[in-house]
Amino acid sequence: MQKLIEKFEKFYGKKPTVAAQAPGRLEILGNHTDYNQGFVLSCAVEQNTKFALAPVDGKHCRIKDFRDNSVREFDLGNIATAIPRDWSNYIKGVIVELEKRGIRVGAFDAGMESTVPLSAGMSSSAALETAAGFAFAEAFGIELPKADWARVGQGVENNYMGLKSGLLDQFSSIFGKKDSMILSDFRSVEVLRTVALPAGYSIVVVNSMAKHNLVDSEYNVRRQDCESAAHKLAGMYPDVRTLRDVSLEQLEVARPVLTEREYRRALHVVGECTRVMEAVRLLEANDVAGFGRLWFESHESSRVNFENSTEELDYLVELAKSVPGGLGARLSGGGFGGITIHLVKSEGAEEYAKRVLAGYKARTGVDAEFIICAIGDGASAQKL
């Protein structure tokens, strides 16, 4: 943060008055369950986005991204509509969402940096939304419960960007706990508990380098499929509001009323909710091998039932089954490209990752990248 403050001062000729940071996240289990009001096991990572600002008079805002030295400028009275493929949308969208709640953000000069990989599935967009929001809170005296800050970020994605995503990304970025995964319930919108990753194990993130752009992907179509299936199931089971309320047994009985596609989408989501709760049970019993098997099962369901995987992601997961030290692997995040996560023993994590990358390059010709991820704390902000 100190480096960002120094760069800010050099560029703007003054010091920022507030600074905030928000981490990226990893979805451990619970793929596409958040907007179905289900359960997710996730964590914040140590890679984060830092955002510093100083309020200014008037309506004109400037933001400098010190990663590539790009600058965005806009007037607060002219931000109602997103500009296609522009990173400042994630900041302008936060201001628009706050305005809907009757909350005013003043003009500012801002600077940002990030170590969260872009378009990879670690939620660089949620990290930026959250860091900006937390900075605005400190600078302009905004008081909102943490869960509402997550809803602001979700509103940016849903309303400003047109991606009908759930709350997982922002929730994980805000509520993350160092060295622990969080079990979240997206009906009550709360963290039910934290679950420690047993000592001696690490999460290796392998980026397939096939960038995903969820706004342009079939993400919204998947959500429609889930809602259509839930509507039909509610006709058979009055207590069903979303797929979260359906058991695997009920789904099998109701299969004739669903299209094949609706059945497979529902099977993925219902299966994921089941796997999340099973994971907590296995971790409590210190059954790390069983926990890892759930990762493989989750990915197979993504591949076959939800069809949000890619050849590149599938091959990275296949490699995990043959490279020594791999206990489990799956795609993480929305899918359609991005990253796989691998559960490995910490002792051989780097060697494992290098072998996976070598196998991937031999098959695809692509130089993938890896990160041995440490589980980090959630977002924070401070006055300077």
Summary of the structure (lengths in Angstrom):
residues: 384
radius of gyration: 20.9
end to end distance: 11.0
largest distance: 67.5
contacts: 1438
relative contact order: 0.17
helix: 46%
strand: 24%
